[in-house]
């Protein structure tokens, strides 16, 4: 089976899991609304407290953006872990619940935390390359 056939089979299996467990579609919804709340809280904080000057405190912007990246990555990874946990339970013959996904994601909170730090760091590095990297940062797609 080629790449397309394997991808198609994986997609059919995934859709089969979703058909049997529609409640796990709650995780992307929770993830979305959690991210929106975090973004709104950051913007509201800047709205009421004022924006710090980029000239006098550039390091503060780096910290704020990294913190925002980290929190958003953490939320997304947490809920993705919950979805994967539920899918794994279903594929092993079980009947997963939303609480199963949240429980398993919570049990792996340390790993999720570390992965969010790695993801946020790489995200910041890639953003810096895109902004200051000249022609390297302008490259649309790098093929390995």
C-alpha positions as CSV (number, residue, x, y, z in Angstrom):
1,X,0.0,0.0,0.0
2,X,1.4,3.4,-1.0
3,X,1.4,6.6,1.0
4,X,-2.0,7.7,-0.4
5,X,-3.5,4.3,0.4
6,X,-2.1,4.3,4.0
7,X,-3.3,7.9,4.5
8,X,-6.8,7.0,3.2
9,X,-7.0,3.9,5.5
10,X,-5.9,6.0,8.5
11,X,-8.5,8.6,7.7
12,X,-11.2,6.0,7.5
13,X,-10.2,4.5,10.8
14,X,-10.1,7.9,12.4
15,X,-13.6,8.7,11.1
16,X,-14.8,5.4,12.4
17,X,-13.6,6.2,15.9
18,X,-15.3,9.6,15.7
19,X,-18.6,8.1,14.5
20,X,-18.6,5.7,17.5
21,X,-17.5,8.4,20.0
22,X,-18.9,11.7,19.0
23,X,-18.4,13.1,22.6
24,X,-14.6,13.2,22.0
25,X,-15.3,16.0,19.5
26,X,-15.8,18.1,22.6
27,X,-12.0,18.3,23.1
28,X,-11.2,20.5,20.0
29,X,-14.1,22.7,21.0
30,X,-12.7,23.0,24.6
31,X,-9.3,23.6,23.2
32,X,-10.6,26.4,20.9
33,X,-12.5,28.2,23.6
34,X,-9.7,27.9,26.1
35,X,-7.3,29.4,23.6
36,X,-9.7,32.3,22.8
37,X,-10.1,33.0,26.5
38,X,-6.3,33.1,27.0
39,X,-5.9,35.4,24.0
40,X,-8.6,37.7,25.1
41,X,-7.1,37.9,28.6
42,X,-3.7,38.8,27.2
43,X,-5.3,41.5,25.0
44,X,-7.5,42.8,27.8
45,X,-4.4,43.0,30.1
46,X,-2.6,45.1,27.5
47,X,-5.7,47.2,26.9
48,X,-6.1,48.1,30.5
49,X,-2.5,48.2,31.6
50,X,-1.1,49.7,28.3
51,X,1.5,48.3,26.0
52,X,5.1,48.4,27.2
53,X,7.5,50.2,24.9
54,X,9.5,48.0,22.5
55,X,12.4,50.5,22.7
56,X,12.9,50.4,26.5
57,X,11.9,46.8,27.3
58,X,12.4,44.5,24.3
59,X,13.1,41.6,26.6
60,X,9.7,42.0,28.2
61,X,8.1,41.4,24.8
62,X,10.1,38.2,24.3
63,X,9.0,36.9,27.7
64,X,5.3,37.9,27.0
65,X,5.2,36.3,23.6
66,X,7.0,33.2,24.8
67,X,4.5,32.9,27.7
68,X,1.6,33.3,25.3
69,X,3.1,30.7,22.9
70,X,3.7,28.3,25.8
71,X,0.2,28.6,27.3
72,X,-1.5,28.1,23.9
73,X,0.7,25.2,23.0
74,X,0.0,23.6,26.4
75,X,-3.7,23.9,25.9
76,X,-3.7,22.4,22.4
77,X,-1.3,19.6,23.4
78,X,-3.4,18.8,26.5
79,X,-6.6,18.4,24.6
80,X,-4.9,16.6,21.7
81,X,-3.5,14.1,24.3
82,X,-7.1,13.6,25.6
83,X,-8.3,12.9,22.0
84,X,-5.5,10.4,21.3
85,X,-6.1,8.7,24.7
86,X,-9.8,8.2,23.8
87,X,-9.0,7.0,20.3
88,X,-6.5,4.6,21.8
89,X,-9.1,3.2,24.2
90,X,-11.6,2.8,21.3
91,X,-9.0,1.1,19.1
92,X,-8.2,-1.3,21.9
93,X,-11.9,-2.3,22.2
94,X,-12.9,-0.1,25.1
95,X,-15.6,2.6,25.3
96,X,-13.9,5.9,26.2
97,X,-15.5,8.8,27.9
98,X,-14.5,12.5,28.0
99,X,-13.4,12.0,31.6
100,X,-11.1,9.1,30.5
101,X,-9.4,11.5,28.1
102,X,-9.1,14.3,30.6
103,X,-7.8,11.8,33.2
104,X,-5.1,10.4,30.9
105,X,-4.1,13.9,29.8
106,X,-3.9,15.0,33.4
107,X,-1.7,12.0,34.3
108,X,0.8,13.1,31.6
109,X,0.8,16.8,32.6
110,X,4.6,16.8,33.1
111,X,5.2,15.4,29.6
112,X,2.7,17.9,28.2
113,X,4.4,20.7,30.0
114,X,7.9,19.8,28.6
115,X,6.5,19.3,25.1
116,X,4.8,22.7,25.3
117,X,8.1,24.3,26.3
118,X,9.9,22.6,23.4
119,X,7.1,23.6,21.0
120,X,7.0,27.2,22.2
121,X,10.8,27.5,22.0
122,X,10.9,26.1,18.4
123,X,7.9,28.4,17.5
124,X,9.8,31.4,18.8
125,X,12.9,30.4,16.9
126,X,11.0,29.9,13.6
127,X,9.2,33.2,14.0
128,X,12.6,35.0,14.5
129,X,14.0,33.3,11.5
130,X,10.9,34.3,9.4
131,X,11.2,37.9,10.5
132,X,14.9,38.4,10.4
133,X,16.2,35.5,8.2
134,X,16.3,37.3,4.9
135,X,15.8,34.9,2.0
136,X,15.9,31.9,4.4
137,X,12.9,33.2,6.3
138,X,11.0,33.9,3.1
139,X,11.2,30.2,2.0
140,X,7.7,28.8,1.6
141,X,8.5,25.1,2.0
142,X,11.6,23.2,2.9
143,X,11.6,19.6,1.6
144,X,13.5,17.0,3.5
